[in-house]
């Protein structure tokens, strides 16, 4: 709001700037890849074919908190070990699926004392796939494996889905104009990261242009992009718009 006001705008009237879907021709977005494929291939730019579908879960494993020194292994119902084995199962199952990535980014044990066997563990799961059905089939396999793990360890588990988004496919025409804007046999990549185009895709066709970023590092202070690649990306995006404008509608 402060930025709006400093720029001479009224944040209370932001809705008046909305465009009707029938006024839109398309949406084009440029973004760093947030992955290593362009860097590995020594390519500066790529067109994007689609943006990953995603589901996110919060999971709870319940066991029994007991004294660490006094409880032998055959009597332990260690929730943290169950959650840890579940995280390894996520990695193993997702490695076996094409273009599916599963990440356990949060894991917390309770009561969290150094001398207590954890009686409860909470962890997150971020599951992404190129196609909705592959992603959902992977979740079914993960859930079945969690049943087996927790049953073997005498634990209980439950999950709550906190986010779900379908895959968004870039319009074929927009993929073509982005490739034409890049030129020189431009590669095409699938995006495992989410982007603004996912939301805009509900009202108009979307296309995306990826820029190389060093080693694919993102969401980290080491994230970087080359100035020459940014310049090439600006030129390619401008050329894409011109190619789109030349298309009959």
Secondary structure, 3 states (H helix, E strand, C coil): CHHHHHCCCCHHHHHHHCCCHHHCCCEEEEEECCCCHHHHHCCCEEEEEEECEEEEEEEEEECCCEECCCCCHHHCCCHHHHHHHHHHHHHHHHHCCCCEEEECCCEEEECCCCCEECCEEEEEEEEEECCHHHHHHHHHHHHHHHHHHHHHHCCEEEEEEEEEECCEECCHHHHHHHHHHHCCCCEEEEECCCCCHHHHCCCCCEEEEEECCHHHCCCCCCCCCCHHHHHHHHHHHHHHHHHHHHCCC
